[in-house]
Amino acid sequence: MIKHYLFIFVISSLITILLLSRYSLLSINYTPKHKQLLPLHWQNFDYIKLVDHGGSDDDNSSLYDSNYNVLEAPLDIWNPILPHSTPINDITIRSCSLPPSMEYYLGSCYPPSSIDEDNKFGSWVRVGMNLNIQNGRGYNYLYYRRSRRLDVAYIDDIKLLSSDSSEELDDSWFAVASRPSPSTRLYYHTHPASSNPRPSDAVTEVDVLFGDGPAWPDFKRVQGVNIQDASGSAERMTFTIRKGYKHPKQPEQLKFKSNGQFRILQIADLHFSVGNGQCRDTDKTPCEGDPDSIKLMAETLDDIKPDFVVFTGDQLNGQGTSFDAVSVISKVYHEVVKRKIPFTAIFGNHDSETTDLPRSEQMRIVQALPFSLANPGPPDIHGVGNHVLKVYSPDGSNSHLLTMYFLDTGALLPPPRYNPFKNMMGQYDYIRQNQIDWFVEESDKIKLVNRPFIPKQGEVFEDERKRLPQTPQKANAMVFAHIPLREYYDSPADLDANMKPIEGWGSQGAEDGDGASGINSGFFNVANKLNRDSNTTTNEIRVIAHGHCHLTDECKLIQGTWICFGGGSSYSGYGKVGHDRRFRVYDVSEWGETIESFKRTEKGEYIDNVILVN
């Protein structure tokens, strides 16, 4: 018996020593999640260098800030959204039978390299997407090196050619030995070493793009053929590259226009996929899901001309069609970014469904887009994307006149511990207590402002002779959350003077069913107790805006607070034949005192106008 336990102890000790020795030997080749474990060699210093951004003659130059200094990320990290201006000098492709998660324990699939090579050319960096993800033939990745040395030639172009291509390339083009796919070859073009540490023509990042959507901002598709053409269930796949680095322009402070108006456009439930998606429940012919939805979005943006756009969740379709989140995210926000409209986003239940990036990583990517005001929110409360935005007056007083709260309502509830394999479909998450506490704390921080607001230039009059009296109060506020609150289904509408329910201006879609969580955390009651000041019973929260239910698009007044739905904005999400796709608009006027709403349909019609706050 003692020998048996001794044998187990010896074996366990050997395994422990082996694992520790592997970590010790390989830690310089692996990037820990938290960088403080990484030794500081010359080539992989942490964030140390300011990037010098020059001007740009590109048509998209107004999307980037040419006067913004930012710390450059470490050289041994692949992440297309991070600031990298150091040139790439070598590229290779390498297959492996192991998934990246097992390499640490069973052996590295990284290309071989010596210490001297790493010191001169930089360590190998893996581009994150498996090139064989659509064919299931193991693992195949692109790797590159980048170096800060000025005596190293750099890559200034990349090209994909078919294996049987007869195109002749000069001696400055180099073929990568391994192939990204059986039918293609990858070539890169080198430029002689330069005394400029950040040449503008140098390739500084490589990514993989799926589908026909736009490349990530400041990236472009490589020349030549695709790694894989769209066929059957496989989507088009190619490489994209970035040259140099330009920092995305950050939006300025949200402000009312000089006429006291501020227009918000809600875009709900796009359900975009890596590919073109499929049109659902529509009589539109011909119809391509994502492309036609993007076209409809663009037409709406040009017609409505919003000052601000809110994406209220389910930007990704999930359901196995959003396996590369970056390719989907790029086309979700492309039309808004192109028009330089400030925007934010919250997540829906489908955004974290069968995709490669969790909500936290998706939010980092959305944050990195030009004109994005998206924010992950405090890390110590439930969800990702809980944040507050304020809209200010355009005059010198910079008065806070409108508050917008954004809350993550999660996805599906986790299965119970006693039955971890239970199907939780349709059992939605809810706003948690620590989110409610945070929400109240944020409300308490808001300072009172004299209302109705009177700008320094111009006056607000009740009539031609009498100026409206002012009272110190909080600004009116709106809440945006994807999954609806229980109160919409469980509480009756308030009654008007004729004892009729104050609801409508749209309808509740029977096909949506009950879209709320089965758990009521009490958020609505807490929100309704947030008064504008201590001397009034009027709510600070005037409107709660939801997505999630594609065929529900009405507004309903409950205990003095409006609950409104956006309705589905995309052909790629479920709908109903004869029910137009639509976008909800919130017109805030009179410096935040009045809130009206209407919807724009796919036919360009404005319908169901309602004054919510006056």
C-alpha positions as a printed NumPy array, in Angstrom:
array([[  0.   ,   0.   ,   0.   ],
       [  2.81 ,   2.394,   0.937],
       [  4.623,   1.588,  -2.312],
       [  1.438,   2.34 ,  -4.24 ],
       [  1.103,   5.815,  -2.689],
       [  4.82 ,   6.42 ,  -3.09 ],
       [  4.576,   5.558,  -6.778],
       [  1.673,   8.01 ,  -7.209],
       [  3.598,  10.724,  -5.371],
       [  6.689,  10.264,  -7.558],
       [  4.654,  10.341, -10.778],
       [  2.731,  13.456,  -9.639],
       [  5.959,  15.183,  -8.713],
       [  7.502,  14.411, -12.089],
       [  4.457,  15.777, -13.907],
       [  4.551,  18.95 , -11.781],
       [  8.254,  19.444, -12.443],
       [  7.733,  18.871, -16.165],
       [  4.956,  21.44 , -16.372],
       [  6.913,  23.997, -14.371],
       [ 10.013,  23.461, -16.476],
       [  7.98 ,  23.867, -19.663],
       [  6.602,  27.136, -18.371],
       [ 10.072,  28.332, -17.421],
       [ 11.526,  27.4  , -20.798],
       [  8.638,  28.582, -22.919],
       [  7.446,  31.652, -21.07 ],
       [  9.514,  33.945, -23.276],
       [  7.801,  32.494, -26.343],
       [  4.257,  32.817, -25.017],
       [  2.436,  36.009, -24.236],
       [  0.692,  35.671, -20.859],
       [ -2.743,  37.168, -20.556],
       [ -1.353,  39.692, -18.087],
       [  1.84 ,  41.155, -19.499],
       [  3.674,  41.615, -16.201],
       [  4.904,  38.001, -16.515],
       [  6.691,  38.684, -19.801],
       [ 10.453,  39.416, -19.672],
       [ 11.413,  42.763, -21.163],
       [ 13.72 ,  41.935, -24.071],
       [ 14.713,  44.674, -26.486],
       [ 12.281,  43.519, -29.151],
       [  9.216,  43.083, -26.954],
       [  9.164,  45.992, -24.564],
       [  5.712,  46.763, -23.249],
       [  3.874,  49.966, -24.121],
       [  6.806,  52.368, -24.357],
       [  6.784,  54.325, -27.609],
       [  4.609,  57.154, -28.793],
       [  3.362,  56.749, -32.338],
       [  3.885,  59.816, -34.494],
       [  0.833,  60.149, -36.726],
       [  1.276,  62.079, -39.9  ],
       [ -1.387,  63.598, -42.109],
       [ -3.232,  61.575, -44.722],
       [ -4.529,  62.266, -48.196],
       [ -6.969,  59.343, -48.108],
       [-10.672,  59.882, -48.693],
       [-11.184,  58.415, -45.221],
       [ -8.67 ,  60.714, -43.526],
       [-11.436,  62.412, -41.535],
       [-12.086,  59.072, -39.806],
       [ -8.673,  59.277, -38.145],
       [ -6.965,  61.687, -35.807],
       [ -3.653,  62.926, -37.219],
       [ -2.732,  64.767, -34.01 ],
       [ -3.19 ,  61.968, -31.518],
       [ -0.258,  60.451, -29.659],
       [ -0.766,  56.897, -28.454],
       [  1.459,  54.275, -26.893],
       [  2.398,  51.484, -29.275],
       [  1.46 ,  47.954, -28.236],
       [  4.091,  45.235, -27.644],
       [  5.451,  43.673, -30.812],
       [  4.572,  40.092, -29.908],
       [  0.792,  40.607, -29.751],
       [ -1.597,  40.079, -32.629],
       [ -4.687,  42.242, -32.362],
       [ -5.884,  44.298, -35.34 ],
       [ -7.355,  47.044, -33.16 ],
       [ -4.134,  47.748, -31.245],
       [ -1.742,  50.522, -32.307],
       [  1.167,  48.964, -34.189],
       [  3.33 ,  51.049, -36.505],
       [  6.405,  48.771, -36.501],
       [  6.9  ,  47.093, -39.906],
       [  6.397,  43.382, -40.492],
       [  9.525,  41.801, -42.032],
       [  8.725,  38.101, -42.504],
       [  5.667,  35.915, -43.051],
       [  5.128,  32.184, -43.023],
       [  2.259,  29.696, -42.799],
       [  2.406,  26.658, -40.59 ],
       [  0.047,  23.704, -40.091],
       [ -0.468,  21.916, -36.836],
       [ -2.51 ,  19.007, -35.54 ],
       [ -2.941,  20.659, -32.143],
       [ -5.407,  23.403, -31.21 ],
       [ -3.694,  26.516, -29.786],
       [ -5.135,  25.776, -26.348],
       [ -3.066,  22.548, -26.134],
       [  0.255,  23.865, -27.433],
       [  1.436,  25.015, -24.053],
       [  1.289,  21.475, -22.692],
       [  2.01 ,  19.305, -25.735],
       [  4.458,  21.325, -27.798],
       [  4.559,  24.536, -29.801],
       [  3.42 ,  24.815, -33.415],
       [  5.18 ,  28.16 , -33.794],
       [  7.862,  28.301, -36.521],
       [ 11.347,  27.49 , -35.203],
       [ 13.54 ,  30.456, -34.335],
       [ 16.799,  31.117, -32.538],
       [ 17.48 ,  33.754, -29.904],
       [ 19.634,  35.696, -32.365],
       [ 16.863,  35.627, -34.978],
       [ 14.316,  36.817, -32.431],
       [ 16.604,  39.658, -31.383],
       [ 17.014,  40.848, -34.958],
       [ 13.705,  40.061, -36.659],
       [ 11.366,  39.795, -33.673],
       [  9.569,  36.742, -32.333],
       [  6.906,  34.993, -34.384],
       [  3.337,  36.261, -33.92 ],
       [  0.315,  34.175, -34.841],
       [ -2.64 ,  35.728, -36.679],
       [ -5.616,  34.562, -34.684],
       [ -7.945,  32.855, -37.173],
       [ -7.477,  29.233, -38.237],
       [ -7.344,  29.161, -42.045],
       [ -8.898,  25.673, -42.013],
       [-11.869,  26.642, -39.871],
       [-14.334,  26.038, -42.698],
       [-12.984,  22.693, -43.914],
       [-12.121,  20.982, -40.63 ],
       [ -8.644,  19.87 , -41.788],
       [ -6.799,  20.597, -38.573],
       [ -5.107,  23.907, -37.88 ],
       [ -3.356,  26.221, -40.308],
       [ -2.156,  29.665, -39.248],
       [ -0.289,  32.626, -40.685],
       [  2.668,  33.892, -38.61 ],
       [  4.735,  37.046, -38.969],
       [  7.62 ,  38.897, -37.334],
       [  7.997,  42.625, -36.734],
       [ 11.194,  44.413, -35.726],
       [ 12.204,  47.889, -34.59 ],
       [ 15.695,  47.536, -36.076],
       [ 16.545,  49.895, -38.92 ],
       [ 18.839,  47.413, -40.703],
       [ 16.025,  44.976, -41.537],
       [ 14.08 ,  45.036, -44.809],
       [ 10.335,  45.287, -44.36 ],
       [  7.259,  44.031, -46.197],
       [  5.301,  46.635, -48.127],
       [  2.784,  44.437, -49.978],
       [  1.172,  41.002, -49.979],
       [ -0.429,  39.111, -52.839],
       [ -2.472,  35.909, -53.159],
       [ -2.201,  33.994, -56.436],
       [ -3.731,  30.743, -57.556],
       [ -1.357,  27.776, -57.522],
       [ -1.417,  27.556, -61.327],
       [ -1.013,  31.306, -61.92 ],
       [  1.306,  32.28 , -64.754],
       [  1.921,  35.789, -63.371],
       [  5.648,  36.564, -63.214],
       [  6.974,  38.36 , -60.157],
       [ 10.38 ,  40.047, -59.822],
       [ 13.085,  39.152, -57.323],
       [ 11.661,  41.453, -54.639],
       [  8.655,  39.122, -54.253],
       [  9.033,  36.055, -52.051],
       [  6.804,  32.991, -52.009],
       [  5.733,  31.564, -48.655],
       [  6.643,  27.877, -48.638],
       [  3.408,  26.57 , -47.137],
       [  0.076,  27.407, -48.671],
       [ -2.925,  29.106, -47.083],
       [ -5.109,  26.666, -49.054],
       [ -4.404,  23.88 , -51.581],
       [ -5.281,  26.146, -54.524],
       [ -3.434,  29.329, -53.511],
       [  0.088,  30.637, -52.875],
       [  0.997,  33.623, -50.733],
       [  3.691,  36.13 , -51.807],
       [  5.106,  39.169, -50.05 ],
       [  7.093,  42.093, -51.406],
       [ 10.047,  43.489, -49.474],
       [ 11.399,  47.018, -49.294],
       [ 15.065,  47.729, -48.455],
       [ 15.831,  48.71 , -44.871],
       [ 14.919,  52.315, -44.116],
       [ 16.191,  54.911, -41.635],
       [ 12.545,  55.734, -40.937],
       [ 11.412,  53.513, -38.033],
       [  7.756,  53.842, -39.11 ],
       [  7.56 ,  54.013, -42.921],
       [  4.038,  54.785, -44.143],
       [  4.156,  52.084, -46.845],
       [  5.095,  49.274, -44.441],
       [  2.635,  46.489, -43.715],
       [  2.044,  46.663, -39.955],
       [ -0.83 ,  44.222, -39.438],
       [ -2.494,  41.25 , -41.15 ],
       [ -5.988,  39.912, -40.562],
       [ -8.338,  37.308, -42.026],
       [-11.66 ,  38.474, -43.482],
       [-14.678,  36.276, -44.176],
       [-17.578,  37.111, -46.453],
       [-18.184,  40.023, -48.811],
       [-18.385,  42.743, -46.18 ],
       [-15.976,  45.666, -45.834],
       [-12.526,  45.244, -44.361],
       [-11.798,  46.636, -40.92 ],
       [-11.233,  50.427, -41.07 ],
       [ -7.796,  51.304, -42.463],
       [ -7.365,  47.72 , -43.747],
       [ -7.703,  46.587, -47.359],
       [ -8.037,  43.232, -49.047],
       [ -4.795,  41.845, -50.452],
       [ -4.278,  41.739, -54.193],
       [ -5.123,  38.643, -56.221],
       [ -7.464,  35.773, -55.5  ],
       [ -9.235,  34.681, -52.317],
       [ -7.859,  32.06 , -49.97 ],
       [-11.226,  30.422, -50.521],
       [-14.187,  31.392, -52.684],
       [-17.722,  31.163, -51.42 ],
       [-19.17 ,  27.741, -52.205],
       [-21.815,  25.656, -50.514],
       [-21.679,  26.325, -46.794],
       [-18.186,  27.873, -46.981],
       [-17.816,  31.65 , -47.058],
       [-15.34 ,  33.72 , -49.01 ],
       [-12.051,  34.092, -47.11 ],
       [ -9.059,  36.344, -47.75 ],
       [ -6.282,  38.276, -46.032],
       [ -6.463,  41.988, -45.284],
       [ -3.517,  44.238, -44.467],
       [ -2.942,  47.616, -42.864],
       [ -0.102,  49.936, -43.818],
       [  1.209,  52.306, -41.172],
       [ -1.16 ,  53.172, -38.359],
       [ -3.769,  55.908, -37.978],
       [ -5.621,  56.357, -34.726],
       [ -9.442,  56.261, -35.023],
       [-11.039,  59.643, -34.466],
       [-12.934,  59.855, -31.2  ],
       [-16.334,  61.586, -31.228],
       [-16.669,  64.93 , -29.596],
       [-19.001,  65.53 , -26.678],
       [-22.64 ,  64.917, -27.62 ],
       [-24.45 ,  68.234, -27.938],
       [-27.836,  69.576, -28.89 ],
       [-27.97 ,  71.514, -32.119],
       [-28.317,  75.292, -31.943],
       [-32.1  ,  74.93 , -32.386],
       [-32.389,  72.844, -29.219],
       [-32.909,  69.509, -30.998],
       [-31.153,  66.147, -30.786],
       [-32.19 ,  63.143, -32.919],
       [-31.522,  59.518, -31.894],
       [-31.866,  56.585, -34.283],
       [-32.37 ,  53.103, -32.801],
       [-31.143,  50.182, -34.93 ],
       [-32.488,  46.925, -33.544],
       [-31.737,  43.258, -34.138],
       [-29.65 ,  43.203, -37.323],
       [-28.746,  39.499, -36.953],
       [-25.77 ,  39.724, -39.325],
       [-23.67 ,  36.709, -40.3  ],
       [-20.163,  36.111, -41.627],
       [-21.672,  35.564, -45.082],
       [-24.6  ,  37.359, -46.684],
       [-27.176,  35.828, -44.389],
       [-30.668,  34.875, -45.487],
       [-33.783,  36.98 , -45.898],
       [-36.493,  35.798, -43.55 ],
       [-40.261,  36.27 , -43.601],
       [-40.458,  38.923, -46.305],
       [-42.078,  39.301, -49.71 ],
       [-39.126,  41.362, -50.969],
       [-37.675,  39.779, -54.123],
       [-34.885,  39.433, -54.913],
       [-33.499,  39.646, -51.401],
       [-30.097,  39.088, -49.803],
       [-30.233,  39.249, -46.028],
       [-27.254,  41.284, -44.858],
       [-26.513,  43.261, -48.071],
       [-30.116,  44.441, -48.455],
       [-30.314,  45.234, -44.742],
       [-27.136,  47.319, -45.039],
       [-28.629,  49.145, -47.998],
       [-31.8  ,  49.829, -45.989],
       [-29.712,  51.061, -43.064],
       [-27.778,  53.41 , -45.349],
       [-30.985,  54.818, -46.862],
       [-32.4  ,  55.386, -43.381],
       [-29.263,  57.133, -42.145],
       [-29.282,  59.462, -45.148],
       [-32.989,  60.193, -44.748],
       [-33.208,  60.56 , -40.957],
       [-29.811,  62.246, -40.5  ],
       [-29.485,  61.309, -36.821],
       [-27.184,  63.06 , -34.4  ],
       [-26.583,  59.783, -32.592],
       [-27.194,  56.064, -33.285],
       [-27.894,  53.316, -30.744],
       [-27.502,  49.652, -31.717],
       [-29.738,  47.875, -29.204],
       [-28.434,  44.312, -29.416],
       [-28.375,  41.172, -31.54 ],
       [-26.001,  42.783, -34.002],
       [-24.669,  39.233, -34.558],
       [-26.943,  36.439, -35.658],
       [-25.141,  33.724, -33.697],
       [-26.749,  30.359, -34.482],
       [-23.514,  29.117, -36.08 ],
       [-23.304,  31.893, -38.711],
       [-21.16 ,  34.427, -36.801],
       [-18.06 ,  32.302, -36.192],
       [-15.727,  35.252, -36.915],
       [-17.054,  38.187, -34.927],
       [-14.632,  40.751, -36.399],
       [-15.847,  40.107, -39.965],
       [-19.438,  40.624, -38.805],
       [-18.756,  43.647, -36.611],
       [-16.96 ,  45.377, -39.463],
       [-20.093,  45.458, -41.624],
       [-22.514,  46.121, -38.742],
       [-21.074,  49.583, -38.073],
       [-19.592,  50.423, -41.476],
       [-22.365,  52.714, -42.723],
       [-22.523,  54.69 , -39.486],
       [-18.736,  55.097, -39.301],
       [-18.573,  56.118, -42.956],
       [-21.018,  58.95 , -42.237],
       [-19.058,  60.026, -39.14 ],
       [-22.074,  59.671, -36.842],
       [-21.374,  59.109, -33.126],
       [-22.818,  55.81 , -31.936],
       [-22.883,  53.281, -29.149],
       [-24.014,  49.681, -28.77 ],
       [-25.355,  47.241, -26.225],
       [-25.507,  43.477, -26.58 ],
       [-28.389,  41.094, -27.08 ],
       [-28.774,  37.398, -26.372],
       [-27.479,  36.35 , -29.831],
       [-24.291,  38.439, -29.698],
       [-22.449,  35.872, -27.606],
       [-24.021,  32.789, -29.213],
       [-21.639,  30.398, -31.037],
       [-19.082,  33.03 , -31.953],
       [-15.337,  33.233, -31.385],
       [-15.236,  36.307, -29.152],
       [-16.902,  36.919, -25.792],
       [-18.822,  40.131, -25.188],
       [-15.806,  41.769, -23.512],
       [-13.622,  41.294, -26.609],
       [-16.407,  42.355, -28.95 ],
       [-16.816,  45.545, -26.938],
       [-13.092,  46.297, -27.199],
       [-13.387,  45.999, -30.96 ],
       [-16.473,  48.235, -31.171],
       [-14.708,  50.787, -28.941],
       [-11.807,  50.932, -31.404],
       [-13.998,  52.083, -34.297],
       [-13.977,  55.752, -35.327],
       [-16.769,  57.799, -33.691],
       [-17.597,  55.035, -31.218],
       [-18.844,  55.985, -27.745],
       [-19.33 ,  52.348, -26.713],
       [-17.969,  51.462, -23.3  ],
       [-17.65 ,  48.137, -21.454],
       [-18.62 ,  49.765, -18.177],
       [-17.393,  48.844, -14.696],
       [-15.713,  45.419, -14.617],
       [-17.097,  44.558, -11.203],
       [-20.785,  44.516, -12.165],
       [-22.737,  42.021, -14.236],
       [-22.584,  42.277, -18.006],
       [-20.581,  44.217, -20.58 ],
       [-21.664,  47.606, -21.872],
       [-23.283,  49.202, -18.828],
       [-22.536,  52.886, -19.377],
       [-23.966,  56.406, -19.305],
       [-23.834,  59.113, -21.967],
       [-24.886,  62.724, -21.536],
       [-25.966,  65.326, -24.071],
       [-24.996,  68.933, -23.431],
       [-26.001,  72.391, -24.567],
       [-23.96 ,  73.904, -27.413],
       [-23.444,  77.238, -25.667],
       [-20.684,  78.216, -23.287],
       [-22.538,  76.909, -20.241],
       [-22.15 ,  73.301, -21.491],
       [-25.247,  72.351, -19.51 ],
       [-26.222,  68.689, -19.142],
       [-29.684,  68.407, -20.758],
       [-30.283,  64.693, -21.518],
       [-29.062,  61.449, -19.927],
       [-28.911,  58.065, -21.661],
       [-28.336,  54.885, -19.641],
       [-27.28 ,  51.68 , -21.413],
       [-27.663,  48.305, -19.689],
       [-26.598,  44.791, -20.624],
       [-29.548,  42.435, -20.137],
       [-27.398,  39.369, -20.811],
       [-28.33 ,  36.364, -22.906],
       [-29.815,  33.111, -21.612],
       [-29.884,  32.135, -17.973],
       [-27.203,  29.587, -17.057],
       [-28.498,  26.045, -16.452],
       [-28.985,  24.996, -12.84 ],
       [-26.102,  23.245, -11.102],
       [-28.147,  20.12 , -10.558],
       [-28.852,  19.872, -14.304],
       [-25.98 ,  21.501, -16.23 ],
       [-27.199,  20.115, -19.575],
       [-30.705,  21.573, -19.304],
       [-31.883,  23.404, -22.434],
       [-32.337,  27.044, -21.402],
       [-33.685,  28.262, -24.761],
       [-36.15 ,  31.117, -24.21 ],
       [-35.213,  31.566, -20.539],
       [-33.634,  34.989, -20.686],
       [-31.299,  36.754, -18.319],
       [-32.256,  39.88 , -16.374],
       [-30.787,  43.086, -14.946],
       [-28.868,  42.056, -11.831],
       [-28.825,  43.79 ,  -8.445],
       [-25.289,  45.127,  -8.81 ],
       [-26.339,  46.721, -12.117],
       [-29.297,  48.346, -10.372],
       [-27.01 ,  49.633,  -7.602],
       [-24.639,  51.072, -10.203],
       [-27.566,  52.651, -12.064],
       [-28.774,  54.404,  -8.892],
       [-25.234,  55.584,  -8.09 ],
       [-24.895,  57.085, -11.558],
       [-28.234,  58.85 , -11.187],
       [-27.186,  60.246,  -7.815],
       [-24.097,  61.804,  -9.415],
       [-26.177,  63.924, -11.799],
       [-26.288,  67.573, -10.841],
       [-29.416,  69.685, -11.038],
       [-29.741,  72.205, -13.848],
       [-32.185,  75.069, -14.188],
       [-35.067,  73.861, -16.338],
       [-36.375,  74.656, -18.817],
       [-32.931,  75.52 , -20.111],
       [-32.321,  79.012, -21.471],
       [-29.249,  79.276, -23.709],
       [-26.998,  82.27 , -23.335],
       [-28.025,  83.432, -26.783],
       [-31.799,  83.391, -27.15 ],
       [-34.654,  82.935, -24.72 ],
       [-37.338,  80.306, -24.122],
       [-40.798,  81.914, -23.844],
       [-44.15 ,  80.501, -22.829],
       [-45.699,  83.223, -24.969],
       [-44.537,  86.515, -26.392],
       [-44.548,  88.267, -23.018],
       [-43.862,  85.787, -20.226],
       [-40.71 ,  83.746, -19.752],
       [-41.1  ,  80.242, -18.358],
       [-40.112,  79.927, -14.702],
       [-37.018,  77.788, -14.104],
       [-36.638,  75.012, -11.523],
       [-33.428,  73.16 , -10.568],
       [-33.992,  69.556, -11.699],
       [-32.169,  66.625, -13.24 ],
       [-32.243,  66.299, -17.006],
       [-34.759,  63.937, -18.56 ],
       [-33.317,  60.458, -19.063],
       [-33.752,  57.441, -21.315],
       [-32.752,  53.802, -20.748],
       [-31.726,  51.422, -23.533],
       [-31.765,  47.662, -22.867],
       [-32.154,  44.733, -25.249],
       [-34.39 ,  42.244, -23.416],
       [-37.677,  43.855, -22.286],
       [-38.71 ,  44.287, -18.682],
       [-41.394,  42.099, -17.134],
       [-43.595,  45.155, -16.491],
       [-44.376,  45.499, -20.193],
       [-46.192,  42.156, -20.097],
       [-47.44 ,  42.133, -16.505],
       [-48.54 ,  45.721, -15.798],
       [-51.517,  47.531, -17.309],
       [-51.079,  50.756, -19.206],
       [-51.875,  54.051, -17.516],
       [-55.276,  55.53 , -18.376],
       [-55.94 ,  58.862, -20.064],
       [-58.666,  61.334, -19.111],
       [-61.2  ,  59.214, -20.993],
       [-60.141,  56.076, -19.079],
       [-58.527,  54.574, -22.169],
       [-55.149,  52.778, -21.954],
       [-52.228,  54.921, -23.079],
       [-50.605,  52.432, -25.439],
       [-50.292,  51.71 , -29.128],
       [-48.66 ,  53.656, -31.935],
       [-47.648,  50.221, -33.156],
       [-48.525,  46.761, -31.924],
       [-47.432,  43.86 , -29.751],
       [-46.395,  41.03 , -32.033],
       [-48.132,  37.814, -31.063],
       [-45.36 ,  35.883, -32.807],
       [-42.805,  37.376, -30.385],
       [-44.423,  35.689, -27.421],
       [-43.268,  36.788, -23.991],
       [-39.794,  38.177, -24.646],
       [-38.922,  39.103, -21.066],
       [-37.033,  37.162, -18.457],
       [-39.075,  35.062, -16.089],
       [-37.254,  36.805, -13.235],
       [-38.225,  40.338, -12.24 ],
       [-35.278,  41.936, -10.46 ],
       [-37.176,  45.125,  -9.63 ],
       [-35.297,  47.462, -11.96 ],
       [-38.477,  49.173, -13.156],
       [-39.635,  49.994,  -9.638],
       [-36.232,  51.394,  -8.734],
       [-36.102,  53.477, -11.919],
       [-39.563,  54.864, -11.227],
       [-38.463,  56.109,  -7.807],
       [-35.662,  58.239,  -9.281],
       [-37.289,  61.667,  -9.234],
       [-35.991,  64.731, -10.98 ],
       [-35.59 ,  66.504,  -7.638],
       [-36.732,  66.237,  -4.038],
       [-39.745,  68.503,  -4.632],
       [-41.396,  66.595,  -7.468],
       [-42.766,  63.13 ,  -8.12 ],
       [-41.935,  63.335, -11.82 ],
       [-39.611,  60.537, -12.933],
       [-36.089,  61.183, -14.101],
       [-36.442,  58.159, -16.414],
       [-38.984,  59.077, -19.055],
       [-38.461,  56.365, -21.703],
       [-37.158,  52.769, -21.618],
       [-36.255,  51.552, -25.126],
       [-36.049,  47.859, -26.022],
       [-35.17 ,  45.628, -28.964],
       [-35.356,  41.805, -28.991],
       [-38.98 ,  41.475, -30.193],
       [-38.916,  42.021, -33.95 ],
       [-42.665,  42.324, -34.465],
       [-43.399,  44.389, -31.366],
       [-43.024,  48.101, -32.096],
       [-45.464,  49.919, -29.833],
       [-45.106,  52.318, -26.921],
       [-46.907,  51.844, -23.589],
       [-47.082,  54.231, -20.629],
       [-46.707,  52.363, -17.316],
       [-46.717,  54.247, -14.016],
       [-45.562,  57.4  , -15.771],
       [-42.713,  55.799, -17.722],
       [-42.86 ,  54.875, -21.398],
       [-41.694,  51.467, -22.596],
       [-41.076,  51.464, -26.36 ],
       [-39.838,  48.834, -28.816],
       [-37.798,  49.445, -31.933],
       [-39.134,  46.616, -34.122],
       [-36.815,  44.575, -36.34 ],
       [-34.496,  46.597, -38.599],
       [-33.121,  43.742, -40.712],
       [-34.23 ,  41.244, -43.328],
       [-31.794,  38.789, -41.731],
       [-33.85 ,  38.577, -38.544],
       [-37.236,  36.896, -38.266],
       [-40.289,  38.952, -39.2  ],
       [-43.634,  38.545, -40.907],
       [-44.655,  38.882, -44.529],
       [-46.426,  42.225, -44.907],
       [-44.758,  43.728, -41.831],
       [-42.109,  46.201, -42.983],
       [-38.707,  46.34 , -41.37 ],
       [-38.409,  49.553, -39.404],
       [-36.242,  51.908, -37.38 ],
       [-37.386,  53.911, -34.354],
       [-36.456,  57.59 , -34.108],
       [-36.456,  59.66 , -30.934],
       [-36.639,  63.418, -31.507],
       [-35.572,  65.29 , -28.395],
       [-36.336,  69.003, -28.661],
       [-36.791,  72.148, -26.552],
       [-33.392,  71.465, -25.001],
       [-34.496,  68.081, -23.649],
       [-37.995,  69.028, -22.472],
       [-39.869,  67.292, -25.303],
       [-39.392,  63.747, -26.591],
       [-41.316,  62.546, -29.636],
       [-40.962,  59.268, -31.489],
       [-41.857,  57.77 , -34.84 ],
       [-40.72 ,  54.896, -37.033],
       [-39.299,  54.88 , -40.534],
       [-40.262,  51.799, -42.545],
       [-38.428,  50.056, -45.361],
       [-40.724,  51.938, -47.781],
       [-39.45 ,  55.256, -46.412],
       [-42.731,  56.054, -44.653],
       [-42.886,  57.822, -41.285],
       [-45.507,  56.155, -39.09 ],
       [-46.949,  56.164, -35.559],
       [-45.713,  59.564, -34.384],
       [-46.276,  60.005, -30.639],
       [-45.35 ,  62.71 , -28.146],
       [-43.852,  60.865, -25.192],
       [-42.672,  63.772, -23.07 ],
       [-43.874,  67.36 , -23.314]])
